[in-house]
Amino acid sequence: MLQSPGERSPIEGPPAPPSEESRGCLFALSQPPLMLFLAVIFTLLFVTAVHDLYRW
């Protein structure tokens, strides 16, 4: 697509400053509901693994 010399492309705009609420990806893992869900899943996997190893 041809542009005139004075026209700016929308891609060439300055990057938006990061918002104050930008957090790392570990922030989501620290949420209590997610931690409870992961604990339940891990417990079920652990119980099934122990059951497979030691069939009592």
Backbone atoms as SQL, in Angstrom:
CREATE TABLE atoms (id INTEGER PRIMARY KEY, chain TEXT, resi INTEGER, resn TEXT, atom TEXT, x REAL, y REAL, z REAL);
INSERT INTO atoms VALUES
  (1, 'A', 1, 'MET', 'N', 0.853, -1.168, 0.000),
  (2, 'A', 1, 'MET', 'CA', 0.000, 0.000, 0.000),
  (3, 'A', 1, 'MET', 'C', 0.895, 1.226, 0.000),
  (4, 'A', 2, 'LEU', 'N', 0.683, 2.130, -0.924),
  (5, 'A', 2, 'LEU', 'CA', 1.505, 3.330, -1.024),
  (6, 'A', 2, 'LEU', 'C', 0.939, 4.423, -0.143),
  (7, 'A', 3, 'GLN', 'N', 1.853, 5.177, 0.478),
  (8, 'A', 3, 'GLN', 'CA', 1.447, 6.292, 1.332),
  (9, 'A', 3, 'GLN', 'C', 2.210, 7.534, 0.901),
  (10, 'A', 4, 'SER', 'N', 1.610, 8.678, 1.116),
  (11, 'A', 4, 'SER', 'CA', 2.321, 9.916, 0.831),
  (12, 'A', 4, 'SER', 'C', 3.381, 10.142, 1.900),
  (13, 'A', 5, 'PRO', 'N', 4.422, 10.939, 1.637),
  (14, 'A', 5, 'PRO', 'CA', 5.520, 11.098, 2.602),
  (15, 'A', 5, 'PRO', 'C', 5.087, 11.647, 3.960),
  (16, 'A', 6, 'GLY', 'N', 4.054, 12.466, 4.029),
  (17, 'A', 6, 'GLY', 'CA', 3.644, 13.046, 5.305),
  (18, 'A', 6, 'GLY', 'C', 2.695, 12.165, 6.101),
  (19, 'A', 7, 'GLU', 'N', 2.207, 11.112, 5.505),
  (20, 'A', 7, 'GLU', 'CA', 1.223, 10.255, 6.164),
  (21, 'A', 7, 'GLU', 'C', 1.929, 9.193, 7.004),
  (22, 'A', 8, 'ARG', 'N', 1.468, 9.018, 8.221),
  (23, 'A', 8, 'ARG', 'CA', 2.084, 8.020, 9.108),
  (24, 'A', 8, 'ARG', 'C', 1.310, 6.719, 9.062),
  (25, 'A', 9, 'SER', 'N', 2.033, 5.641, 9.142),
  (26, 'A', 9, 'SER', 'CA', 1.422, 4.331, 9.180),
  (27, 'A', 9, 'SER', 'C', 0.916, 4.083, 10.604),
  (28, 'A', 10, 'PRO', 'N', -0.203, 3.357, 10.780),
  (29, 'A', 10, 'PRO', 'CA', -0.672, 3.067, 12.143),
  (30, 'A', 10, 'PRO', 'C', 0.303, 2.175, 12.919),
  (31, 'A', 11, 'ILE', 'N', 1.162, 1.461, 12.222),
  (32, 'A', 11, 'ILE', 'CA', 2.125, 0.591, 12.897),
  (33, 'A', 11, 'ILE', 'C', 3.263, 1.402, 13.506),
  (34, 'A', 12, 'GLU', 'N', 3.575, 2.568, 12.919),
  (35, 'A', 12, 'GLU', 'CA', 4.718, 3.359, 13.365),
  (36, 'A', 12, 'GLU', 'C', 4.429, 4.231, 14.579),
  (37, 'A', 13, 'GLY', 'N', 3.257, 4.146, 15.156),
  (38, 'A', 13, 'GLY', 'CA', 2.925, 4.971, 16.313),
  (39, 'A', 13, 'GLY', 'C', 3.765, 4.596, 17.520),
  (40, 'A', 14, 'PRO', 'N', 3.886, 5.496, 18.480),
  (41, 'A', 14, 'PRO', 'CA', 4.676, 5.180, 19.679),
  (42, 'A', 14, 'PRO', 'C', 3.988, 4.083, 20.491),
  (43, 'A', 15, 'PRO', 'N', 4.761, 3.244, 21.143),
  (44, 'A', 15, 'PRO', 'CA', 4.136, 2.178, 21.941),
  (45, 'A', 15, 'PRO', 'C', 3.407, 2.763, 23.142),
  (46, 'A', 16, 'ALA', 'N', 2.332, 2.134, 23.496),
  (47, 'A', 16, 'ALA', 'CA', 1.555, 2.590, 24.645),
  (48, 'A', 16, 'ALA', 'C', 2.337, 2.317, 25.927),
  (49, 'A', 17, 'PRO', 'N', 2.329, 3.255, 26.872),
  (50, 'A', 17, 'PRO', 'CA', 3.038, 2.999, 28.134),
  (51, 'A', 17, 'PRO', 'C', 2.359, 1.869, 28.896),
  (52, 'A', 18, 'PRO', 'N', 3.125, 1.066, 29.622),
  (53, 'A', 18, 'PRO', 'CA', 2.507, -0.047, 30.364),
  (54, 'A', 18, 'PRO', 'C', 1.572, 0.487, 31.442),
  (55, 'A', 19, 'SER', 'N', 0.451, -0.181, 31.582),
  (56, 'A', 19, 'SER', 'CA', -0.509, 0.249, 32.598),
  (57, 'A', 19, 'SER', 'C', 0.027, -0.099, 33.984),
  (58, 'A', 20, 'GLU', 'N', -0.512, 0.549, 34.982),
  (59, 'A', 20, 'GLU', 'CA', -0.048, 0.312, 36.353),
  (60, 'A', 20, 'GLU', 'C', -0.461, -1.061, 36.861),
  (61, 'A', 21, 'GLU', 'N', -1.444, -1.687, 36.206),
  (62, 'A', 21, 'GLU', 'CA', -1.915, -2.989, 36.648),
  (63, 'A', 21, 'GLU', 'C', -1.202, -4.134, 35.947),
  (64, 'A', 22, 'SER', 'N', -0.144, -3.855, 35.192),
  (65, 'A', 22, 'SER', 'CA', 0.562, -4.957, 34.535),
  (66, 'A', 22, 'SER', 'C', 1.312, -5.759, 35.593),
  (67, 'A', 23, 'ARG', 'N', 1.050, -7.038, 35.598),
  (68, 'A', 23, 'ARG', 'CA', 1.654, -7.930, 36.583),
  (69, 'A', 23, 'ARG', 'C', 2.271, -9.100, 35.851),
  (70, 'A', 24, 'GLY', 'N', 3.173, -9.782, 36.504),
  (71, 'A', 24, 'GLY', 'CA', 3.814, -10.933, 35.894),
  (72, 'A', 24, 'GLY', 'C', 2.870, -12.114, 35.811),
  (73, 'A', 25, 'CYS', 'N', 3.302, -13.128, 35.111),
  (74, 'A', 25, 'CYS', 'CA', 2.442, -14.305, 34.934),
  (75, 'A', 25, 'CYS', 'C', 2.317, -15.103, 36.237),
  (76, 'A', 26, 'LEU', 'N', 3.234, -14.920, 37.178),
  (77, 'A', 26, 'LEU', 'CA', 3.131, -15.644, 38.443),
  (78, 'A', 26, 'LEU', 'C', 2.029, -15.083, 39.338),
  (79, 'A', 27, 'PHE', 'N', 1.547, -13.871, 39.021),
  (80, 'A', 27, 'PHE', 'CA', 0.467, -13.300, 39.822),
  (81, 'A', 27, 'PHE', 'C', -0.784, -14.165, 39.735),
  (82, 'A', 28, 'ALA', 'N', -1.082, -14.702, 38.562),
  (83, 'A', 28, 'ALA', 'CA', -2.271, -15.537, 38.400),
  (84, 'A', 28, 'ALA', 'C', -2.148, -16.835, 39.199),
  (85, 'A', 29, 'LEU', 'N', -0.930, -17.356, 39.321),
  (86, 'A', 29, 'LEU', 'CA', -0.750, -18.601, 40.065),
  (87, 'A', 29, 'LEU', 'C', -0.876, -18.400, 41.567),
  (88, 'A', 30, 'SER', 'N', -0.789, -17.150, 42.032),
  (89, 'A', 30, 'SER', 'CA', -0.851, -16.911, 43.468),
  (90, 'A', 30, 'SER', 'C', -2.285, -16.683, 43.959),
  (91, 'A', 31, 'GLN', 'N', -3.257, -16.799, 43.093),
  (92, 'A', 31, 'GLN', 'CA', -4.647, -16.577, 43.494),
  (93, 'A', 31, 'GLN', 'C', -5.175, -17.789, 44.255),
  (94, 'A', 32, 'PRO', 'N', -5.857, -17.582, 45.377),
  (95, 'A', 32, 'PRO', 'CA', -6.338, -18.704, 46.198),
  (96, 'A', 32, 'PRO', 'C', -7.247, -19.697, 45.477),
  (97, 'A', 33, 'PRO', 'N', -8.221, -19.286, 44.654),
  (98, 'A', 33, 'PRO', 'CA', -9.057, -20.302, 43.997),
  (99, 'A', 33, 'PRO', 'C', -8.251, -21.208, 43.067),
  (100, 'A', 34, 'LEU', 'N', -7.309, -20.638, 42.350),
  (101, 'A', 34, 'LEU', 'CA', -6.490, -21.456, 41.463),
  (102, 'A', 34, 'LEU', 'C', -5.602, -22.393, 42.265),
  (103, 'A', 35, 'MET', 'N', -5.062, -21.929, 43.369),
  (104, 'A', 35, 'MET', 'CA', -4.211, -22.782, 44.192),
  (105, 'A', 35, 'MET', 'C', -5.023, -23.925, 44.793),
  (106, 'A', 36, 'LEU', 'N', -6.257, -23.663, 45.195),
  (107, 'A', 36, 'LEU', 'CA', -7.105, -24.735, 45.722),
  (108, 'A', 36, 'LEU', 'C', -7.422, -25.759, 44.627),
  (109, 'A', 37, 'PHE', 'N', -7.726, -25.278, 43.441),
  (110, 'A', 37, 'PHE', 'CA', -8.015, -26.175, 42.322),
  (111, 'A', 37, 'PHE', 'C', -6.799, -27.045, 42.003),
  (112, 'A', 38, 'LEU', 'N', -5.625, -26.436, 41.934),
  (113, 'A', 38, 'LEU', 'CA', -4.412, -27.205, 41.636),
  (114, 'A', 38, 'LEU', 'C', -4.097, -28.184, 42.757),
  (115, 'A', 39, 'ALA', 'N', -4.374, -27.816, 44.004),
  (116, 'A', 39, 'ALA', 'CA', -4.126, -28.725, 45.125),
  (117, 'A', 39, 'ALA', 'C', -5.046, -29.940, 45.041),
  (118, 'A', 40, 'VAL', 'N', -6.297, -29.732, 44.658),
  (119, 'A', 40, 'VAL', 'CA', -7.237, -30.845, 44.537),
  (120, 'A', 40, 'VAL', 'C', -6.803, -31.773, 43.407),
  (121, 'A', 41, 'ILE', 'N', -6.422, -31.204, 42.275),
  (122, 'A', 41, 'ILE', 'CA', -5.980, -32.021, 41.141),
  (123, 'A', 41, 'ILE', 'C', -4.730, -32.807, 41.513),
  (124, 'A', 42, 'PHE', 'N', -3.761, -32.145, 42.164),
  (125, 'A', 42, 'PHE', 'CA', -2.534, -32.831, 42.567),
  (126, 'A', 42, 'PHE', 'C', -2.841, -33.951, 43.555),
  (127, 'A', 43, 'THR', 'N', -3.750, -33.707, 44.490),
  (128, 'A', 43, 'THR', 'CA', -4.101, -34.729, 45.470),
  (129, 'A', 43, 'THR', 'C', -4.738, -35.943, 44.792),
  (130, 'A', 44, 'LEU', 'N', -5.632, -35.704, 43.845),
  (131, 'A', 44, 'LEU', 'CA', -6.243, -36.819, 43.123),
  (132, 'A', 44, 'LEU', 'C', -5.208, -37.613, 42.338),
  (133, 'A', 45, 'LEU', 'N', -4.292, -36.920, 41.680),
  (134, 'A', 45, 'LEU', 'CA', -3.237, -37.620, 40.941),
  (135, 'A', 45, 'LEU', 'C', -2.345, -38.414, 41.891),
  (136, 'A', 46, 'PHE', 'N', -2.026, -37.836, 43.041),
  (137, 'A', 46, 'PHE', 'CA', -1.175, -38.513, 44.013),
  (138, 'A', 46, 'PHE', 'C', -1.863, -39.760, 44.570),
  (139, 'A', 47, 'VAL', 'N', -3.144, -39.638, 44.890),
  (140, 'A', 47, 'VAL', 'CA', -3.884, -40.776, 45.439),
  (141, 'A', 47, 'VAL', 'C', -3.982, -41.895, 44.408),
  (142, 'A', 48, 'THR', 'N', -4.236, -41.553, 43.152),
  (143, 'A', 48, 'THR', 'CA', -4.315, -42.601, 42.135),
  (144, 'A', 48, 'THR', 'C', -2.952, -43.243, 41.887),
  (145, 'A', 49, 'ALA', 'N', -1.871, -42.465, 41.964),
  (146, 'A', 49, 'ALA', 'CA', -0.535, -43.036, 41.775),
  (147, 'A', 49, 'ALA', 'C', -0.199, -43.988, 42.917),
  (148, 'A', 50, 'VAL', 'N', -0.523, -43.601, 44.155),
  (149, 'A', 50, 'VAL', 'CA', -0.260, -44.475, 45.299),
  (150, 'A', 50, 'VAL', 'C', -1.116, -45.730, 45.210),
  (151, 'A', 51, 'HIS', 'N', -2.341, -45.573, 44.759),
  (152, 'A', 51, 'HIS', 'CA', -3.227, -46.728, 44.623),
  (153, 'A', 51, 'HIS', 'C', -2.692, -47.711, 43.573),
  (154, 'A', 52, 'ASP', 'N', -2.137, -47.179, 42.476),
  (155, 'A', 52, 'ASP', 'CA', -1.565, -48.056, 41.451),
  (156, 'A', 52, 'ASP', 'C', -0.306, -48.762, 41.956),
  (157, 'A', 53, 'LEU', 'N', 0.475, -48.068, 42.773),
  (158, 'A', 53, 'LEU', 'CA', 1.721, -48.671, 43.267),
  (159, 'A', 53, 'LEU', 'C', 1.462, -49.704, 44.340),
  (160, 'A', 54, 'TYR', 'N', 0.554, -49.385, 45.273),
  (161, 'A', 54, 'TYR', 'CA', 0.300, -50.275, 46.418),
  (162, 'A', 54, 'TYR', 'C', -1.173, -50.638, 46.421),
  (163, 'A', 55, 'ARG', 'N', -1.533, -51.701, 45.748),
  (164, 'A', 55, 'ARG', 'CA', -2.947, -52.113, 45.712),
  (165, 'A', 55, 'ARG', 'C', -3.296, -52.854, 46.974),
  (166, 'A', 56, 'TRP', 'N', -3.844, -52.160, 47.939),
  (167, 'A', 56, 'TRP', 'CA', -4.212, -52.808, 49.193),
  (168, 'A', 56, 'TRP', 'C', -5.700, -53.042, 49.290);
